[in-house]
Structures are given as C-alpha cells and as structure tokens.
C-alpha cells in the first residue's frame, strides 16, 4: 500500500474532518491514517485505487486537493 499525505483547502473545523472521513471511507482500498484540518494521511492500494478516486471523494465532501507529498 502506498502512503500519501494530501493537503486540502477549505477545511476549518471538526465537521470538515468528519465530512472528509465519511467520503474517503466510501473508497474501497483506502485506509485512513490521520485526518486533520487541512490534510489527510492515508494508505491506498495502487492497483485498485488511483489518486483521482481520492480527489473526487475529497471534492464530494466540499473541499479541494491542493497538493500531495
């Protein structure tokens, strides 16, 4: 599994954290490590999940991916 840190714009509170957690939980093959205001640390199965799937889940929660590490 690939470990990735994703920066997210627009998160300001615990409700934002829960919204991102909820949407990412729907992406099969993604394992959340940590979600904080402005970022998420996760692992995903590279052959099963692509970064676009993760981005779409974050956008569905109402936020924007601003970078990856």
N, CA, C and O of each residue as an XYZ file, in Angstrom:
276
protein
N       0.844     -1.187      0.000
C       0.000      0.000      0.000
C       0.883      1.242      0.000
O       1.920      1.288      0.660
N       0.458      2.223     -0.737
C       1.208      3.478     -0.837
C       0.731      4.449      0.238
O      -0.471      4.631      0.434
N       1.676      5.068      0.927
C       1.381      6.082      1.935
C       1.427      7.446      1.265
O       2.367      7.748      0.531
N       0.409      8.274      1.516
C       0.368      9.593      0.893
C      -0.199     10.631      1.858
O      -1.164     10.373      2.577
N       0.422     11.808      1.857
C      -0.058     12.953      2.628
C      -0.660     13.925      1.621
O       0.006     14.339      0.672
N      -1.925     14.287      1.832
C      -2.638     15.161      0.903
C      -3.039     16.438      1.628
O      -3.660     16.390      2.690
N      -2.678     17.586      1.044
C      -3.098     18.880      1.587
C      -4.464     19.231      0.995
O      -4.711     19.029     -0.194
N      -5.345     19.763      1.850
C      -6.717     20.047      1.444
C      -7.072     21.490      1.801
O      -6.875     21.923      2.936
N      -7.594     22.224      0.827
C      -8.035     23.606      1.053
C      -9.490     23.638      1.494
O     -10.305     22.833      1.042
N      -9.806     24.574      2.379
C     -11.186     24.844      2.750
C     -11.650     24.224      4.055
O     -12.748     24.529      4.522
N     -10.847     23.368      4.650
C     -11.252     22.743      5.911
C     -11.009     23.719      7.065
O      -9.936     24.315      7.173
N     -12.031     23.875      7.933
C     -11.893     24.843      9.024
C     -12.298     24.312     10.400
O     -12.059     24.972     11.411
N     -12.914     23.116     10.447
C     -13.452     22.659     11.727
C     -13.563     21.132     11.793
O     -13.233     20.429     10.838
N     -14.033     20.642     12.930
C     -14.195     19.204     13.102
C     -15.262     18.631     12.173
O     -15.164     17.476     11.756
N     -16.272     19.421     11.847
C     -17.277     18.965     10.890
C     -16.620     18.667      9.536
O     -16.969     17.692      8.870
N     -15.675     19.509      9.143
C     -14.943     19.303      7.890
C     -14.167     17.984      7.937
O     -14.155     17.227      6.966
N     -13.531     17.723      9.056
C     -12.785     16.477      9.233
C     -13.712     15.277      9.066
O     -13.378     14.319      8.370
N     -14.875     15.334      9.706
C     -15.820     14.224      9.625
C     -16.353     14.046      8.200
O     -16.559     12.915      7.761
N     -16.576     15.132      7.482
C     -17.061     15.047      6.104
C     -16.032     14.363      5.205
O     -16.386     13.528      4.373
N     -14.759     14.719      5.376
C     -13.693     14.101      4.580
C     -13.560     12.621      4.950
O     -13.444     11.770      4.069
N     -13.575     12.316      6.245
C     -13.518     10.910      6.683
C     -14.642     10.087      6.066
O     -14.415      8.982      5.573
N     -15.847     10.628      6.096
C     -17.021      9.917      5.592
C     -16.872      9.607      4.106
O     -17.124      8.481      3.678
N     -16.468     10.591      3.328
C     -16.338     10.378      1.878
C     -15.195      9.420      1.547
O     -15.349      8.555      0.685
N     -14.059      9.561      2.216
C     -12.933      8.667      1.924
C     -13.216      7.234      2.357
O     -12.662      6.294      1.787
N     -14.065      7.061      3.351
C     -14.431      5.713      3.800
C     -15.202      4.960      2.714
O     -15.276      3.732      2.753
N     -15.769      5.672      1.755
C     -16.526      5.016      0.679
C     -15.626      4.513     -0.448
O     -16.085      3.786     -1.329
N     -14.340      4.898     -0.427
C     -13.414      4.483     -1.483
C     -12.746      3.176     -1.056
O     -11.902      3.155     -0.160
N     -13.140      2.095     -1.713
C     -12.591      0.782     -1.385
C     -11.105      0.744     -1.717
O     -10.693      1.131     -2.811
N     -10.302      0.271     -0.760
C      -8.862      0.199     -0.950
C      -8.110      1.340     -0.287
O      -6.884      1.410     -0.364
N      -8.847      2.238      0.369
C      -8.228      3.364      1.077
C      -8.292      3.102      2.580
O      -9.335      2.723      3.113
N      -7.169      3.309      3.245
C      -7.082      3.156      4.701
C      -6.627      4.495      5.287
O      -5.510      4.942      5.026
N      -7.489      5.128      6.073
C      -7.151      6.420      6.676
C      -6.203      6.229      7.844
O      -6.417      5.366      8.695
N      -5.164      7.030      7.879
C      -4.225      7.040      8.996
C      -4.538      8.205      9.933
O      -4.589      8.034     11.151
N      -4.752      9.415      9.345
C      -4.998     10.613     10.140
C      -5.670     11.668      9.264
O      -5.251     11.911      8.132
N      -6.708     12.283      9.798
C      -7.365     13.395      9.108
C      -7.334     14.588     10.057
O      -7.794     14.502     11.195
N      -6.788     15.695      9.576
C      -6.708     16.934     10.358
C      -7.225     18.074      9.503
O      -7.417     17.925      8.296
N      -7.445     19.204     10.134
C      -7.852     20.384      9.371
C      -6.732     20.705      8.383
O      -5.603     21.002      8.776
N      -7.060     20.642      7.110
C      -6.097     20.979      6.069
C      -5.309     19.827      5.489
O      -4.520     20.040      4.568
N      -5.491     18.596      5.995
C      -4.715     17.493      5.427
C      -5.271     16.131      5.815
O      -6.052     15.991      6.756
N      -4.837     15.137      5.053
C      -5.160     13.748      5.361
C      -3.927     12.902      5.063
O      -3.217     13.137      4.085
N      -3.689     11.927      5.913
C      -2.638     10.945      5.716
C      -3.350      9.614      5.528
O      -4.137      9.193      6.375
N      -3.062      8.955      4.401
C      -3.756      7.711      4.112
C      -2.860      6.739      3.362
O      -1.800      7.100      2.851
N      -3.317      5.498      3.314
C      -2.670      4.463      2.509
C      -3.713      3.972      1.512
O      -4.906      3.914      1.811
N      -3.232      3.619      0.312
C      -4.155      3.062     -0.666
C      -3.463      2.017     -1.530
O      -2.247      2.040     -1.720
N      -4.274      1.104     -2.043
C      -3.788      0.050     -2.912
C      -3.636      0.612     -4.317
O      -4.628      0.934     -4.970
N      -2.385      0.731     -4.786
C      -2.113      1.390     -6.062
C      -2.800      0.725     -7.251
O      -3.226      1.433     -8.164
N      -2.924     -0.579     -7.282
C      -3.558     -1.242     -8.410
C      -5.080     -1.166     -8.385
O      -5.744     -1.419     -9.390
N      -5.616     -0.816     -7.234
C      -7.066     -0.804     -7.045
C      -7.642      0.619     -7.021
O      -8.769      0.847     -7.460
N      -6.866      1.558     -6.511
C      -7.311      2.943     -6.335
C      -6.332      3.852     -7.067
O      -5.120      3.649     -7.000
N      -6.857      4.852     -7.764
C      -5.952      5.849     -8.344
C      -6.174      7.176     -7.621
O      -7.220      7.376     -7.004
N      -5.211      8.072     -7.691
C      -5.346      9.349     -6.988
C      -6.601     10.137     -7.352
O      -7.121     10.883     -6.523
N      -7.091      9.983     -8.571
C      -8.315     10.673     -8.973
C      -9.521     10.237     -8.156
O     -10.403     11.047     -7.868
N      -9.568      8.944     -7.776
C     -10.660      8.445     -6.928
C     -10.652      9.164     -5.577
O     -11.700      9.535     -5.049
N      -9.468      9.349     -5.042
C      -9.305     10.015     -3.745
C      -9.693     11.483     -3.869
O     -10.404     12.016     -3.017
N      -9.224     12.136     -4.932
C      -9.553     13.553     -5.157
C     -11.059     13.758     -5.273
O     -11.607     14.702     -4.705
N     -11.724     12.874     -6.011
C     -13.177     13.001     -6.187
C     -13.915     12.859     -4.857
O     -14.900     13.558     -4.621
N     -13.449     11.963     -3.990
C     -14.076     11.797     -2.680
C     -13.907     13.064     -1.840
O     -14.845     13.494     -1.168
N     -12.721     13.656     -1.878
C     -12.468     14.894     -1.124
C     -13.331     16.028     -1.681
O     -13.886     16.820     -0.919
N     -13.444     16.103     -2.999
C     -14.284     17.129     -3.618
C     -15.758     16.905     -3.296
O     -16.509     17.868     -3.140
N     -16.181     15.645     -3.196
C     -17.569     15.340     -2.840
C     -17.887     15.816     -1.422
O     -19.039     16.111     -1.102
N     -16.851     15.889     -0.573
C     -17.028     16.401      0.787
C     -17.070     17.926      0.804
O     -17.380     18.528      1.832
N     -16.757     18.556     -0.339
C     -16.837     20.011     -0.446
C     -15.507     20.735     -0.365
O     -15.466     21.936     -0.102
N     -14.406     20.004     -0.593
C     -13.077     20.609     -0.449
C     -12.238     20.390     -1.698
O     -12.670     19.725     -2.639
N     -11.034     20.955     -1.700
C     -10.159     20.912     -2.864
C      -8.768     20.420     -2.477
O      -8.182     20.897     -1.506
N      -8.245     19.466     -3.241
C      -6.888     18.976     -3.016
C      -5.913     20.034     -3.504
O      -5.976     20.464     -4.656
N      -5.008     20.453     -2.620
C      -4.045     21.497     -3.015
C      -2.632     20.967     -3.179
O      -1.750     21.710     -3.609
N      -2.392     19.707     -2.851
C      -1.061     19.151     -3.039
C      -0.919     17.777     -2.434
O      -1.728     17.344     -1.614
N       0.150     17.092     -2.869
C       0.446     15.733     -2.397
C       1.913     15.642     -2.005
O       2.772     16.308     -2.584
N       2.179     14.813     -1.018
C       3.572     14.550     -0.613
C       3.755     13.068     -0.469
O       4.848     12.611     -0.135
